[in-house]
């Protein structure tokens, strides 16, 4: 059977190349919204953090109808840290739209997700987006995409992929770079003509692979997947199988069945081969399970998700201010929340440690883990996290291997020297370097641990004009020691409230992180020292008044505005002997050992 009335596609691209904006226009021109309906920008980015940061974190489904044909569209994340989302949703589609920025061209994440799509044999439509940019390089982009396809061993058919020229913001598409389009009709027509419709057996026993999990407090876990074979109905008895055979098959019943129409999930009584559906009522369903007919329990293989490369220790907050701001503060609550995250994030790992109060959490990168921390603090959790660490491996000869990232840097020509110098100290190997107008694009292979803490330095070195992006490349032999941080910490001497007089004296020692009036405790870090050694400062020190002092003899003390650290900044700043205290209202960096005298003793013993 061939479903000519249906197409399933995913939109893949590097971060910020305009996937979600293009989907907005496809929905508008596909008739999903009323003419007078007010529509938010990037309507698919429904999550608060996605809207604030302007990035897509979770893959999301929508659909449009064009000439009587339903097109299921999956909008995928662009950051490499959320590559696990992209890898598994590619199982649900028959083809992909590869978006490439008309100025930047193919970037590291473009290479990563495209290689996954080509491995699965998907057809590719190349969409050159943002053609209205003043620095667009339309003549060169097509060649760069072709080179990328050749690099990734694309088949002959994939090498002849159609290329369209679009402006997602204007909602136009054209088959020629020399003609401006008026609407997205050429894009819809290419999807219908080039992407193959779903094929399979409608009369055979049911087979459906679960590629994603949603959660609802009322109905519990909701499985999302595509029907590979047969039909599925409400109240149907089914068998849940797992191809790894790590758990036994069990029977269950379909309680509800939903399909996507536009942005809404609509209840249906029946769905057939090729449809993407949401099912509920099955306890314990997980990503990679196969829903089968009771008489034919045949599991389908699931894509192997890339392994995590970075780990952190999440533990119960034990600082002097613990429990003041959070709603969930115990190890039991922390454990439940972390293991609940595993249900929907296949690229995350959570392991117990020797201590009942701490857990080892591994992910695809710093951003992957920082989004989890940000979500937890918004939900009312209070915890402390350690500095990020890379996950090493050993080969069959016992040699130590470490994860290597492919780093692409785009900077003005006068900033190349400082970037080269920093990459040298971080063990980066230069791969290529070529000019793009007044800017230079440089590509490095650099150890993942060499990128910790580099982003803020990079923005300072390039005066905010540099663009950097990286994606996991593979494991290589250990490159040697890398200094994690070139600055020390300013540490609070006592518990109390920071006052202007104390901060005025402390700011001469380095850059402060806190304003006057901030509660502090002994061992809490209040700033950065330009030297590598830590300094203890008393920010609570007050100027004592005397009866001989005239009231107007003191000049007003002027404080330099403090540097306010975001969650990512805090994680970048952390040294190995420091922790980040995360609460719904505050981010505080502290030493693991809070007592200043105890730390001094340990340091003295180490020198002996």
C-alpha positions as CSV (number, residue, x, y, z in Angstrom):
1,X,0.0,0.0,0.0
2,X,1.2,3.5,-0.8
3,X,-0.3,6.5,1.1
4,X,-0.4,9.2,-1.6
5,X,-2.4,11.4,0.8
6,X,0.4,11.7,3.3
7,X,4.1,12.9,3.6
8,X,6.3,12.8,6.7
9,X,9.2,15.2,6.8
10,X,11.7,16.6,9.4
11,X,13.4,20.0,9.2
12,X,17.0,19.8,10.2
13,X,19.7,22.5,10.3
14,X,22.4,24.1,12.4
15,X,21.2,26.4,15.3
16,X,19.8,29.7,14.2
17,X,19.5,28.9,10.5
18,X,15.7,29.6,10.6
19,X,13.9,26.2,11.0
20,X,11.2,27.4,13.3
21,X,10.6,30.7,11.4
22,X,10.1,28.7,8.2
23,X,7.7,26.4,9.9
24,X,5.7,29.4,11.0
25,X,5.2,30.5,7.4
26,X,4.4,27.0,6.2
27,X,1.6,26.9,8.8
28,X,0.3,30.3,7.8
29,X,0.3,29.5,4.1
30,X,-1.0,26.0,4.8
31,X,-4.2,27.5,6.2
32,X,-3.7,26.4,9.8
33,X,-4.5,29.9,11.2
34,X,-7.6,32.1,10.5
35,X,-6.9,35.2,8.5
36,X,-7.6,37.5,11.5
37,X,-5.8,35.2,14.0
38,X,-3.0,36.7,16.0
39,X,0.0,34.4,15.9
40,X,3.1,34.6,18.0
41,X,6.6,34.5,16.4
42,X,8.2,31.0,16.4
43,X,4.9,29.4,17.4
44,X,6.5,26.0,17.7
45,X,8.9,27.1,20.5
46,X,6.2,26.6,23.2
47,X,8.6,26.1,26.1
48,X,9.5,29.3,28.2
49,X,13.2,28.6,28.0
50,X,13.0,28.2,24.2
51,X,11.2,31.5,23.9
52,X,13.7,33.3,26.1
53,X,16.8,31.9,24.4
54,X,15.5,31.8,20.9
55,X,16.5,28.2,20.4
56,X,14.6,24.9,19.9
57,X,15.2,22.3,22.6
58,X,12.5,19.6,22.0
59,X,11.5,18.2,18.6
60,X,7.8,19.1,17.9
61,X,5.2,17.9,15.5
62,X,2.8,19.9,13.4
63,X,1.0,19.3,10.1
64,X,-0.4,21.3,7.1
65,X,-2.8,20.3,4.3
66,X,-1.8,21.2,0.8
67,X,-3.9,20.2,-2.3
68,X,-5.6,17.5,-0.2
69,X,-2.3,16.0,1.0
70,X,-1.4,16.0,4.7
71,X,2.2,16.9,5.4
72,X,3.5,16.0,8.9
73,X,6.3,18.3,9.8
74,X,8.8,17.8,12.7
75,X,10.7,20.8,13.8
76,X,14.0,19.6,15.3
77,X,16.6,21.3,17.6
78,X,19.8,22.8,16.1
79,X,22.2,22.6,19.0
80,X,24.5,19.5,19.0
81,X,23.7,19.0,22.7
82,X,20.1,18.0,21.8
83,X,21.2,15.7,18.9
84,X,19.5,12.8,20.7
85,X,16.1,14.4,19.9
86,X,17.0,14.6,16.2
87,X,18.4,11.1,15.9
88,X,15.3,9.4,17.2
89,X,12.6,11.5,15.3
90,X,14.3,10.8,12.0
91,X,12.9,7.2,12.4
92,X,9.4,8.7,12.0
93,X,9.9,10.4,8.6
94,X,10.6,9.5,4.9
95,X,12.6,12.6,4.0
96,X,14.2,15.8,5.4
97,X,14.4,19.5,4.5
98,X,18.1,20.5,5.1
99,X,18.2,24.2,5.9
100,X,21.4,26.1,5.2
101,X,22.0,29.7,6.0
102,X,22.7,31.7,2.8
103,X,25.6,33.5,4.4
104,X,27.1,31.0,6.9
105,X,26.7,27.9,4.8
106,X,26.9,24.3,6.2
107,X,28.0,24.3,9.9
108,X,29.0,21.5,12.3
109,X,25.5,20.6,13.3
110,X,24.4,20.5,9.7
111,X,27.1,17.9,9.1
112,X,26.0,15.8,12.1
113,X,22.3,15.6,11.5
114,X,22.7,15.3,7.7
115,X,25.0,12.3,8.2
116,X,22.3,10.6,10.3
117,X,19.6,11.3,7.7
118,X,21.8,9.9,4.9
119,X,22.6,6.7,6.9
120,X,18.9,6.0,7.1
121,X,18.5,6.5,3.3
122,X,16.2,9.5,3.6
123,X,15.7,11.8,0.6
124,X,17.0,15.3,1.1
125,X,15.6,18.6,-0.1
126,X,18.2,21.4,0.3
127,X,16.7,24.7,1.3
128,X,19.0,27.8,1.2
129,X,17.4,30.1,3.8
130,X,17.8,33.8,4.5
131,X,18.5,34.7,0.9
132,X,17.5,38.3,1.7
133,X,20.6,38.7,3.9
134,X,22.9,41.4,2.6
135,X,25.9,39.1,3.0
136,X,24.3,36.1,1.3
137,X,26.7,33.9,-0.8
138,X,24.1,32.2,-3.1
139,X,26.7,31.2,-5.8
140,X,28.9,29.4,-3.3
141,X,26.4,27.8,-1.0
142,X,25.3,25.1,-3.5
143,X,28.9,24.0,-4.1
144,X,29.5,23.8,-0.3
145,X,26.4,21.6,0.2
146,X,27.5,19.4,-2.6
147,X,31.0,19.0,-1.1
148,X,29.3,18.1,2.2
149,X,27.2,15.5,0.6
150,X,30.3,14.0,-1.1
151,X,32.1,14.0,2.2
152,X,29.3,12.1,3.9
153,X,29.2,9.4,1.1
154,X,25.7,10.3,-0.1
155,X,24.2,8.0,-2.8
156,X,23.9,9.2,-6.4
157,X,20.2,10.0,-5.9
158,X,21.0,12.0,-2.7
159,X,23.7,13.9,-4.6
160,X,21.0,15.1,-7.0
161,X,18.8,16.5,-4.3
162,X,16.7,19.5,-5.4
163,X,17.8,23.0,-4.1
164,X,15.4,25.7,-3.2
165,X,16.0,29.3,-2.3
166,X,13.9,30.6,0.6
167,X,13.3,33.5,2.9
168,X,11.6,32.0,6.0
169,X,10.8,35.5,7.4
170,X,9.1,36.7,4.1
171,X,7.5,33.3,3.4
172,X,8.9,33.0,-0.1
173,X,10.5,30.1,-2.0
174,X,12.0,29.9,-5.5
175,X,13.7,27.2,-7.6
176,X,16.2,29.7,-8.9
177,X,18.5,32.0,-7.0
178,X,18.0,34.7,-9.7
179,X,14.2,34.8,-9.3
180,X,12.5,36.1,-6.2
181,X,9.6,33.9,-5.0
182,X,6.2,35.2,-4.0
183,X,5.0,32.4,-1.7
184,X,6.0,28.9,-0.5
185,X,4.2,27.0,-3.2
186,X,7.4,25.8,-4.9
187,X,8.5,24.3,-1.5
188,X,5.2,22.5,-1.0
189,X,5.2,21.2,-4.6
190,X,8.8,19.9,-4.2
191,X,7.9,18.1,-1.0
192,X,4.9,16.4,-2.6
193,X,6.8,15.5,-5.8
194,X,10.2,14.5,-4.3
195,X,9.6,13.0,-0.8
196,X,8.2,9.5,-1.1
197,X,4.8,8.7,0.4
198,X,4.7,6.1,3.3
199,X,4.7,2.5,2.0
200,X,3.7,-0.6,3.9
201,X,1.1,-3.3,4.5
202,X,-2.2,-2.1,5.9
203,X,-3.8,-5.5,6.3
204,X,-0.8,-7.1,8.1
205,X,-0.6,-7.2,12.0
206,X,0.1,-3.9,13.8
207,X,3.7,-2.6,14.2
208,X,4.5,0.9,15.6
209,X,7.8,2.2,16.9
210,X,7.8,4.6,19.9
211,X,10.2,7.4,19.0
212,X,9.3,10.0,21.7
213,X,7.6,10.1,25.1
214,X,5.3,12.9,26.4
215,X,4.0,13.1,29.9
216,X,0.6,14.3,31.2
217,X,-0.4,14.3,34.9
218,X,-3.9,13.0,34.0
219,X,-3.2,10.2,31.6
220,X,0.5,9.4,32.5
221,X,3.0,8.6,29.8
222,X,2.0,9.2,26.2
223,X,3.9,7.3,23.4
224,X,4.6,9.1,20.1
225,X,5.5,7.1,17.0
226,X,4.7,6.2,13.5
227,X,2.7,3.2,12.4
228,X,5.0,1.0,10.3
229,X,2.4,-1.7,9.5
230,X,-1.3,-2.4,10.0
231,X,-4.0,-0.4,11.8
232,X,-4.4,0.8,15.4
233,X,-7.8,1.4,17.1
234,X,-9.0,2.8,20.4
235,X,-9.5,0.0,23.0
236,X,-7.4,-2.4,20.9
237,X,-5.5,-5.1,22.9
238,X,-1.7,-4.8,22.0
239,X,1.6,-6.3,23.0
240,X,4.6,-4.1,24.0
241,X,8.0,-5.5,22.8
242,X,11.6,-4.4,23.2
243,X,14.2,-5.4,20.5
244,X,17.0,-5.5,23.1
245,X,15.0,-8.1,25.1
246,X,16.0,-6.2,28.3
247,X,12.4,-6.5,29.5
248,X,9.7,-9.1,29.0
249,X,6.8,-8.5,26.5
250,X,3.6,-7.5,28.2
251,X,0.0,-6.9,27.0
252,X,-2.0,-3.7,27.4
253,X,-4.8,-1.6,25.8
254,X,-4.9,1.6,23.8
255,X,-7.0,4.0,25.9
256,X,-6.8,7.1,23.7
257,X,-5.5,7.8,20.2
258,X,-4.5,11.3,18.9
259,X,-3.3,12.7,15.6
260,X,-1.8,16.2,14.9
261,X,-3.8,18.6,12.9
262,X,-2.1,22.0,12.6
263,X,-1.0,22.7,16.2
264,X,-3.7,20.7,17.9
265,X,-3.9,17.0,18.8
266,X,-7.2,15.7,17.7
267,X,-8.8,12.4,19.1
268,X,-9.3,9.7,16.4
269,X,-10.9,6.3,16.6
270,X,-8.5,4.6,14.1
271,X,-5.1,5.3,12.4
272,X,-3.4,3.3,9.6
273,X,0.1,2.7,8.3
274,X,2.2,5.9,7.8
275,X,0.3,8.0,10.4
276,X,2.2,9.6,13.3
277,X,0.0,9.1,16.4
278,X,0.0,9.8,20.2
279,X,-1.2,6.8,22.4
280,X,-1.9,6.7,26.1
281,X,-3.0,4.0,28.6
282,X,0.2,1.9,28.5
283,X,2.1,1.8,31.8
284,X,5.9,1.7,31.5
285,X,6.1,2.5,27.8
286,X,9.6,3.9,26.9
287,X,11.4,5.2,23.8
288,X,12.5,2.3,21.6
289,X,9.5,0.0,22.4
290,X,7.4,-1.5,19.6
291,X,3.6,-1.7,19.8
292,X,2.5,-4.9,18.2
293,X,-0.6,-6.9,17.5
294,X,-1.1,-9.6,20.2
295,X,-0.8,-12.4,17.6
296,X,2.5,-11.1,16.1
297,X,4.9,-9.6,18.7
298,X,7.7,-8.6,16.3
299,X,9.9,-5.8,17.8
300,X,11.6,-3.2,15.4
301,X,15.2,-2.2,15.9
302,X,15.8,1.3,17.3
303,X,18.5,3.8,16.3
304,X,21.6,3.7,18.5
305,X,21.7,7.1,20.3
306,X,25.2,8.6,20.6
307,X,26.7,8.3,24.1
308,X,27.1,11.2,26.5
309,X,30.4,13.0,26.7
310,X,30.1,15.3,29.8
311,X,29.1,14.5,33.3
312,X,28.3,16.5,36.5
313,X,27.4,15.5,40.0
314,X,24.0,16.7,41.2
315,X,23.7,16.7,45.0
316,X,21.5,17.9,47.8
317,X,22.2,21.5,48.7
318,X,24.1,21.6,52.1
319,X,25.1,25.3,52.2
320,X,24.2,27.5,55.3
321,X,21.3,29.0,53.2
322,X,19.9,25.5,52.2
323,X,16.1,25.2,52.3
324,X,15.3,28.9,52.3
325,X,14.1,29.3,48.7
326,X,13.4,25.9,47.3
327,X,10.2,23.8,47.5
328,X,11.9,20.4,46.8
329,X,15.1,20.0,48.7
330,X,15.5,16.4,49.8
331,X,17.6,13.6,48.1
332,X,14.4,11.6,47.5
333,X,12.8,14.4,45.6
334,X,16.0,15.1,43.6
335,X,16.3,11.4,42.7
336,X,12.7,11.1,41.5
337,X,13.0,14.2,39.3
338,X,16.3,13.0,37.7
339,X,14.9,9.6,36.9
340,X,11.7,11.1,35.6
341,X,13.8,13.1,33.1
342,X,15.2,9.8,31.8
343,X,11.7,8.8,30.6
344,X,11.8,11.4,27.8
345,X,15.5,12.2,27.2
346,X,17.3,9.2,25.7
347,X,20.7,10.8,25.6
348,X,20.8,11.5,29.4
349,X,22.3,9.1,31.9
350,X,21.7,9.2,35.7
351,X,23.7,6.9,38.0
352,X,23.7,6.4,41.8
353,X,26.9,7.2,43.7
354,X,28.4,6.0,47.0
355,X,26.6,8.8,48.7
356,X,22.8,8.7,48.9
357,X,22.7,12.5,48.5
358,X,24.4,12.8,45.1
359,X,23.9,11.5,41.6
360,X,26.2,11.3,38.6
361,X,24.4,12.9,35.6
362,X,25.8,12.5,32.1
363,X,24.7,14.4,28.9
364,X,25.8,15.5,25.4
365,X,27.3,18.8,26.5
366,X,27.3,21.7,29.0
367,X,24.1,23.2,27.5
368,X,22.2,19.8,27.6
369,X,22.8,19.7,31.4
370,X,22.3,23.4,32.0
371,X,18.8,23.3,30.4
372,X,18.0,20.4,32.8
373,X,19.3,22.5,35.8
374,X,17.3,25.6,34.6
375,X,14.1,23.5,34.3
376,X,14.6,22.0,37.7
377,X,15.1,25.4,39.4
378,X,12.0,26.8,37.8
379,X,10.0,23.9,39.1
380,X,11.1,24.7,42.7
381,X,14.1,22.4,43.1
382,X,17.2,23.3,45.2
383,X,20.4,21.5,44.5
384,X,24.2,21.9,44.2
385,X,26.1,20.9,41.1
386,X,29.8,20.2,40.5
387,X,32.0,21.4,37.7
388,X,31.4,19.7,34.3
389,X,33.9,16.8,33.5
390,X,34.4,14.9,30.3
391,X,34.0,11.2,30.1
392,X,37.2,9.4,29.2
393,X,37.5,6.0,27.7
394,X,40.3,3.4,27.3
395,X,40.9,1.5,24.1
396,X,41.9,-2.2,23.8
397,X,45.5,-1.4,24.5
398,X,44.7,0.4,27.7
399,X,45.3,3.9,26.1
400,X,43.3,6.8,27.6
401,X,40.9,8.4,25.0
402,X,39.0,11.7,25.3
403,X,36.1,13.2,23.4
404,X,37.1,15.6,20.6
405,X,34.9,18.4,19.3
406,X,34.9,19.9,15.8
407,X,34.9,23.7,16.4
408,X,34.0,26.2,13.7
409,X,34.9,29.9,14.5
410,X,33.8,32.9,12.4
411,X,35.6,36.1,13.5
412,X,36.8,39.4,12.1
413,X,40.3,39.2,10.6
414,X,41.9,41.3,13.3
415,X,40.8,38.8,16.0
416,X,42.4,35.7,14.4
417,X,45.7,36.1,16.5
418,X,44.0,36.0,19.9
419,X,41.8,33.0,18.8
420,X,44.9,31.1,17.6
421,X,46.7,31.8,20.9
422,X,43.9,30.6,23.0
423,X,43.3,27.4,20.9
424,X,47.0,26.6,21.2
425,X,46.9,26.6,25.1
426,X,43.7,24.5,24.8
427,X,45.3,21.8,22.6
428,X,43.3,22.7,19.5
429,X,44.5,21.4,16.1
430,X,43.9,23.7,13.1
431,X,42.0,21.9,10.3
432,X,41.2,24.7,7.9
433,X,41.1,28.4,7.5
434,X,39.6,30.5,4.7
435,X,38.4,34.1,4.4
436,X,34.7,35.1,3.9
437,X,34.6,38.7,3.0
438,X,36.1,40.7,5.8
439,X,35.8,37.8,8.2
440,X,37.8,34.5,8.6
441,X,36.3,31.1,9.2
442,X,38.6,28.8,11.1
443,X,38.0,25.1,11.9
444,X,39.7,23.2,14.8
445,X,39.6,19.8,16.3
446,X,39.8,20.5,20.1
447,X,39.4,18.4,23.2
448,X,35.9,18.8,24.7
449,X,37.5,19.8,28.1
450,X,39.4,22.6,26.3
451,X,36.1,24.3,25.5
452,X,35.0,24.6,29.1
453,X,35.0,28.2,30.1
454,X,36.1,29.4,26.7
455,X,32.9,31.0,25.4
456,X,33.1,34.1,27.7
457,X,36.8,34.5,26.9
458,X,36.0,34.2,23.2
459,X,33.4,36.9,23.2
460,X,35.8,39.2,25.1
461,X,38.6,38.5,22.6
462,X,36.4,39.2,19.6
463,X,34.6,42.2,21.1
464,X,31.3,40.3,20.9
465,X,31.5,39.9,17.1
466,X,32.7,36.2,17.0
467,X,30.5,33.2,16.3
468,X,31.5,29.8,17.5
469,X,29.8,26.4,17.3
470,X,31.0,22.9,17.8
471,X,29.8,19.3,17.5
472,X,31.1,16.0,18.8
473,X,33.7,14.5,16.4
474,X,34.9,11.3,18.1
475,X,37.4,9.9,20.6
476,X,41.2,10.4,20.3
477,X,44.2,9.8,22.5
478,X,44.5,12.0,25.6
479,X,46.1,15.3,24.6
480,X,47.7,16.2,28.0
481,X,46.9,18.6,30.8
482,X,44.9,21.8,30.1
483,X,44.6,24.6,32.6
484,X,40.9,25.0,33.2
485,X,41.0,28.6,34.5
486,X,43.5,31.4,34.5
487,X,41.8,33.4,37.4
488,X,41.3,32.8,41.1
489,X,38.3,33.4,43.3
490,X,37.4,36.1,45.9
491,X,36.0,34.2,48.8
492,X,33.8,35.7,51.6
493,X,35.5,35.8,55.0
494,X,32.4,35.5,57.2
495,X,28.6,35.1,57.1
496,X,26.5,38.2,57.0
497,X,25.4,40.9,54.5
498,X,27.7,42.5,51.9
499,X,28.0,46.2,52.6
500,X,29.3,49.1,50.4
501,X,32.4,49.7,52.6
502,X,33.5,46.0,52.5
503,X,32.8,45.7,48.7
504,X,34.7,49.0,48.0
505,X,37.8,47.5,49.6
506,X,37.3,44.1,47.9
507,X,36.8,45.5,44.4
508,X,40.5,46.5,44.3
509,X,41.4,42.8,44.4
510,X,39.3,41.8,41.4
511,X,35.9,41.8,39.7
512,X,32.9,41.4,42.0
513,X,29.8,39.2,41.3
514,X,27.4,40.6,44.0
515,X,26.0,44.1,44.8
516,X,25.6,45.6,48.3
517,X,22.9,44.1,50.4
518,X,23.5,40.5,49.2
519,X,23.5,37.8,52.0
520,X,26.8,35.9,52.0
521,X,28.3,33.1,54.0
522,X,31.8,32.0,54.8
523,X,33.3,30.1,51.8
524,X,30.9,31.7,49.3
525,X,32.6,33.2,46.2
526,X,31.9,36.8,45.7
527,X,34.2,37.7,42.7
528,X,37.1,36.7,40.5
529,X,40.7,37.5,41.2
530,X,43.0,38.3,38.2
531,X,45.7,36.1,39.8
532,X,45.5,32.3,39.9
533,X,45.5,32.2,43.7
534,X,42.3,32.5,45.7
535,X,41.9,35.5,48.0
536,X,39.7,35.8,51.2
537,X,38.0,39.2,51.4
538,X,35.7,40.6,54.1
539,X,32.7,42.1,52.2
540,X,30.7,42.4,55.4
541,X,33.2,44.8,57.0
542,X,31.7,48.1,58.1
543,X,33.3,51.4,58.8
544,X,33.0,52.1,62.5
545,X,31.9,55.6,63.4
546,X,33.6,57.6,66.2
547,X,32.4,60.7,68.1
548,X,35.3,62.8,66.7
549,X,34.4,62.3,63.1
550,X,32.5,65.1,61.2
551,X,29.4,63.9,59.3
552,X,30.5,65.2,55.9
553,X,34.2,64.2,55.9
554,X,33.7,60.9,54.0
555,X,33.4,61.0,50.3
556,X,30.6,58.8,48.8
557,X,32.1,55.4,48.0
558,X,31.7,54.5,44.3
559,X,31.3,50.8,43.5
560,X,32.0,49.3,40.1
561,X,28.8,47.6,38.8
562,X,29.2,43.8,39.6
563,X,29.3,41.2,36.8
564,X,26.0,39.3,37.0
565,X,26.6,35.6,36.1
566,X,24.0,33.5,34.2
567,X,23.7,29.8,34.8
568,X,26.1,29.0,31.9
569,X,28.6,31.6,33.1
570,X,28.6,30.0,36.6
571,X,29.2,26.5,35.2
572,X,32.1,27.9,33.1
573,X,33.6,29.7,36.1
574,X,33.5,26.7,38.4
575,X,36.9,25.2,39.5
576,X,37.3,21.6,40.6
577,X,37.1,22.5,44.3
578,X,34.0,24.5,43.9
579,X,30.2,23.9,43.7
580,X,27.3,25.8,42.3
581,X,24.3,26.2,44.6
582,X,21.1,26.4,42.5
583,X,17.8,27.6,44.0
584,X,14.7,29.0,42.3
585,X,15.8,32.5,43.2
586,X,19.6,32.5,43.4
587,X,22.8,31.1,41.9
588,X,25.7,31.0,44.4
589,X,29.2,29.7,43.7
590,X,30.9,28.3,46.8
591,X,33.9,26.3,47.9
592,X,33.3,22.6,48.6
593,X,35.0,23.1,52.0
594,X,33.4,26.3,53.4
595,X,35.8,26.9,56.4
596,X,38.7,29.2,55.4
597,X,41.0,27.8,58.1
598,X,40.3,24.2,57.1
599,X,41.1,25.0,53.5
600,X,44.3,26.8,54.6
601,X,45.4,23.7,56.6
602,X,44.7,21.4,53.6
603,X,46.7,23.7,51.4
604,X,49.6,23.8,53.9
605,X,49.7,20.0,54.2
606,X,49.7,19.6,50.4
607,X,52.8,21.8,50.1
608,X,54.6,19.7,52.7
